[in-house]
Amino acid sequence: MQVFIMRHGDAALDAASDSVRPLTPCGCDESRLMANWLKGQTVE
């Protein structure tokens, strides 16, 4: 069995709470890269 553990992409520092913090441009890129990598993984 494989388990993938990952964190969210880089988020902005200035927000009222974590639930409303937007991703930075770098965080958006990181998320896209991870999504593309996950698409290539085999899930049983």
N, CA, C and O atoms as a GROMACS GRO file, in nm:
protein
  176
    1MET      N    1   0.084  -0.117   0.000
    1MET     CA    2   0.000   0.000   0.000
    1MET      C    3   0.089   0.124   0.000
    1MET      O    4   0.191   0.128   0.069
    2GLN      N    5   0.050   0.223  -0.077
    2GLN     CA    6   0.119   0.351  -0.077
    2GLN      C    7   0.027   0.456  -0.017
    2GLN      O    8  -0.092   0.460  -0.046
    3VAL      N    9   0.085   0.542   0.065
    3VAL     CA   10   0.011   0.653   0.124
    3VAL      C   11   0.083   0.780   0.083
    3VAL      O   12   0.204   0.792   0.103
    4PHE      N   13   0.010   0.874   0.027
    4PHE     CA   14   0.069   1.001  -0.014
    4PHE      C   15   0.031   1.107   0.089
    4PHE      O   16  -0.087   1.132   0.114
    5ILE      N   17   0.132   1.167   0.148
    5ILE     CA   18   0.110   1.275   0.244
    5ILE      C   19   0.164   1.402   0.182
    5ILE      O   20   0.279   1.408   0.140
    6MET      N   21   0.080   1.503   0.177
    6MET     CA   22   0.124   1.630   0.119
    6MET      C   23   0.063   1.746   0.195
    6MET      O   24  -0.036   1.732   0.266
    7ARG      N   25   0.123   1.859   0.177
    7ARG     CA   26   0.073   1.982   0.238
    7ARG      C   27   0.007   2.066   0.131
    7ARG      O   28   0.021   2.041   0.011
    8HIS      N   29  -0.064   2.165   0.175
    8HIS     CA   30  -0.124   2.260   0.082
    8HIS      C   31  -0.014   2.344   0.016
    8HIS      O   32   0.099   2.346   0.064
    9GLY      N   33  -0.047   2.411  -0.091
    9GLY     CA   34   0.048   2.501  -0.156
    9GLY      C   35   0.074   2.623  -0.069
    9GLY      O   36   0.001   2.649   0.027
   10ASP      N   37   0.177   2.698  -0.103
   10ASP     CA   38   0.214   2.819  -0.030
   10ASP      C   39   0.096   2.916  -0.026
   10ASP      O   40   0.035   2.943  -0.130
   11ALA      N   41   0.064   2.967   0.092
   11ALA     CA   42  -0.052   3.056   0.109
   11ALA      C   43  -0.007   3.195   0.154
   11ALA      O   44   0.101   3.212   0.211
   12ALA      N   45  -0.091   3.293   0.127
   12ALA     CA   46  -0.065   3.431   0.168
   12ALA      C   47  -0.058   3.440   0.320
   12ALA      O   48  -0.119   3.360   0.391
   13LEU      N   49   0.016   3.537   0.370
   13LEU     CA   50   0.033   3.552   0.514
   13LEU      C   51  -0.074   3.640   0.578
   13LEU      O   52  -0.104   3.624   0.696
   14ASP      N   53  -0.130   3.731   0.502
   14ASP     CA   54  -0.220   3.831   0.559
   14ASP      C   55  -0.368   3.798   0.533
   14ASP      O   56  -0.424   3.838   0.431
   15ALA      N   57  -0.428   3.726   0.625
   15ALA     CA   58  -0.570   3.693   0.614
   15ALA      C   59  -0.627   3.678   0.754
   15ALA      O   60  -0.556   3.650   0.849
   16ALA      N   61  -0.758   3.697   0.764
   16ALA     CA   62  -0.825   3.690   0.893
   16ALA      C   63  -0.815   3.550   0.956
   16ALA      O   64  -0.803   3.537   1.077
   17SER      N   65  -0.820   3.448   0.872
   17SER     CA   66  -0.809   3.311   0.924
   17SER      C   67  -0.754   3.220   0.814
   17SER      O   68  -0.753   3.257   0.697
   18ASP      N   69  -0.710   3.102   0.853
   18ASP     CA   70  -0.655   3.007   0.756
   18ASP      C   71  -0.755   2.969   0.649
   18ASP      O   72  -0.718   2.946   0.534
   19SER      N   73  -0.882   2.963   0.685
   19SER     CA   74  -0.983   2.917   0.588
   19SER      C   75  -1.006   3.014   0.473
   19SER      O   76  -1.065   2.977   0.372
   20VAL      N   77  -0.960   3.138   0.487
   20VAL     CA   78  -0.979   3.236   0.379
   20VAL      C   79  -0.848   3.280   0.315
   20VAL      O   80  -0.847   3.368   0.229
   21ARG      N   81  -0.736   3.219   0.356
   21ARG     CA   82  -0.607   3.256   0.297
   21ARG      C   83  -0.597   3.203   0.155
   21ARG      O   84  -0.609   3.082   0.134
   22PRO      N   85  -0.575   3.291   0.058
   22PRO     CA   86  -0.559   3.243  -0.080
   22PRO      C   87  -0.419   3.186  -0.101
   22PRO      O   88  -0.325   3.220  -0.028
   23LEU      N   89  -0.406   3.102  -0.201
   23LEU     CA   90  -0.273   3.054  -0.239
   23LEU      C   91  -0.198   3.166  -0.310
   23LEU      O   92  -0.259   3.248  -0.380
   24THR      N   93  -0.068   3.170  -0.292
   24THR     CA   94   0.015   3.263  -0.366
   24THR      C   95   0.031   3.209  -0.508
   24THR      O   96  -0.004   3.094  -0.534
   25PRO      N   97   0.083   3.289  -0.601
   25PRO     CA   98   0.110   3.235  -0.735
   25PRO      C   99   0.199   3.110  -0.729
   25PRO      O  100   0.177   3.015  -0.804
   26CYS      N  101   0.297   3.110  -0.640
   26CYS     CA  102   0.383   2.992  -0.624
   26CYS      C  103   0.302   2.874  -0.572
   26CYS      O  104   0.320   2.761  -0.617
   27GLY      N  105   0.212   2.899  -0.477
   27GLY     CA  106   0.127   2.794  -0.423
   27GLY      C  107   0.035   2.734  -0.528
   27GLY      O  108   0.010   2.613  -0.529
   28CYS      N  109  -0.016   2.818  -0.618
   28CYS     CA  110  -0.099   2.769  -0.729
   28CYS      C  111  -0.016   2.678  -0.820
   28CYS      O  112  -0.063   2.572  -0.862
   29ASP      N  113   0.107   2.720  -0.849
   29ASP     CA  114   0.196   2.637  -0.933
   29ASP      C  115   0.226   2.504  -0.864
   29ASP      O  116   0.222   2.398  -0.928
   30GLU      N  117   0.255   2.509  -0.734
   30GLU     CA  118   0.284   2.387  -0.659
   30GLU      C  119   0.165   2.291  -0.664
   30GLU      O  120   0.182   2.170  -0.682
   31SER      N  121   0.046   2.345  -0.648
   31SER     CA  122  -0.076   2.262  -0.649
   31SER      C  123  -0.098   2.199  -0.786
   31SER      O  124  -0.135   2.082  -0.795
   32ARG      N  125  -0.076   2.276  -0.892
   32ARG     CA  126  -0.091   2.221  -1.028
   32ARG      C  127   0.010   2.110  -1.054
   32ARG      O  128  -0.024   2.006  -1.110
   33LEU      N  129   0.135   2.132  -1.012
   33LEU     CA  130   0.238   2.029  -1.030
   33LEU      C  131   0.201   1.900  -0.956
   33LEU      O  132   0.215   1.791  -1.011
   34MET      N  133   0.153   1.913  -0.833
   34MET     CA  134   0.116   1.795  -0.755
   34MET      C  135  -0.004   1.726  -0.818
   34MET      O  136  -0.008   1.603  -0.823
   35ALA      N  137  -0.102   1.801  -0.865
   35ALA     CA  138  -0.219   1.742  -0.930
   35ALA      C  139  -0.177   1.662  -1.053
   35ALA      O  140  -0.226   1.552  -1.076
   36ASN      N  141  -0.088   1.718  -1.132
   36ASN     CA  142  -0.040   1.648  -1.252
   36ASN      C  143   0.037   1.522  -1.214
   36ASN      O  144   0.024   1.419  -1.281
   37TRP      N  145   0.117   1.529  -1.109
   37TRP     CA  146   0.191   1.412  -1.064
   37TRP      C  147   0.094   1.303  -1.015
   37TRP      O  148   0.110   1.186  -1.048
   38LEU      N  149  -0.007   1.343  -0.937
   38LEU     CA  150  -0.104   1.246  -0.885
   38LEU      C  151  -0.182   1.178  -0.996
   38LEU      O  152  -0.216   1.060  -0.985
   39LYS      N  153  -0.210   1.252  -1.103
   39LYS     CA  154  -0.282   1.193  -1.216
   39LYS      C  155  -0.207   1.074  -1.274
   39LYS      O  156  -0.268   0.981  -1.326
   40GLY      N  157  -0.075   1.076  -1.266
   40GLY     CA  158   0.007   0.970  -1.322
   40GLY      C  159   0.026   0.850  -1.230
   40GLY      O  160   0.088   0.751  -1.269
   41GLN      N  161  -0.027   0.858  -1.107
   41GLN     CA  162  -0.010   0.749  -1.011
   41GLN      C  163  -0.122   0.646  -1.028
   41GLN      O  164  -0.235   0.680  -1.061
   42THR      N  165  -0.088   0.521  -1.004
   42THR     CA  166  -0.186   0.413  -1.012
   42THR      C  167  -0.254   0.397  -0.876
   42THR      O  168  -0.188   0.386  -0.773
   43VAL      N  169  -0.387   0.396  -0.879
   43VAL     CA  170  -0.464   0.378  -0.756
   43VAL      C  171  -0.537   0.245  -0.765
   43VAL      O  172  -0.604   0.217  -0.864
   44GLU      N  173  -0.524   0.164  -0.663
   44GLU     CA  174  -0.590   0.033  -0.662
   44GLU      C  175  -0.720   0.038  -0.586
   44GLU      O  176  -0.790  -0.063  -0.575
   0.00000   0.00000   0.00000
